[in-house]
Each structure stands twice: as structure tokens, then as C-alpha cells.
């Protein structure tokens, strides 16, 4: 079986012998011979890397529970803060919730 280099050299030699009018046919023929080689190399690499090679692996906690938990706890905290401390307590409560969410998102994004 010939290598890709040998096939390419044979295509160049044929183009030189046959002339430029056969160039499109020669290129098409070379591409047809090259496609299975490329496909086999890709399959071999995918097999070597394993089934989860292309997927991002996040090891940290998912962000959806953090966001939903913040909203769930934010509603009663808003009511408590608004009734007992007014606007300042409300602002402090939501600022704390925002800081926790931003810190969680940053920690999640840093993980591989």
C-alpha cells in the first residue's frame, strides 16, 4: 500500500505528464484516496483519547442549584430585611446574595 506522500508525488508526476487540462480530475482522484486515510487517523485518535475526550469536564458544583437556592432564600430574606431593617437591610441582603453567586460562578469557571 502506498503512502500519502507517494500518492501525492504520483499525482504531481501525472499532472506534469498529462498537462493542466487533467488537473481537476487528478486532484479529485487524490482527494478520493486521501479521505479514507484521514478518516482512519481521526478514528484512531478518537479511540486513543477515549469516549469523553471532547467534552468539557466540570468538577465543581453546578450553577443552577446555586442560582435557584439564592432565589429561594432571597424571597424570605427580602421580606425579613424589608420589614425589620428597611432599605439598607434589603440592599445588604441582596448584595450578599450577589457576592455569593459571583464567587460561585468564578470558582466554577476556573475548574477544568
ABEGO torsion letter per residue (X at the ends): XBBAAAAAAAAAAAAAAAEAAAAAAAAAAAAAAAAAAAAAAAAAAAAAAEAAAABBBBABBBAAAAAAAAAAAAAAAAAAAAAAAEAAAAAAAAAAAAAAAAAAAAAAAABX
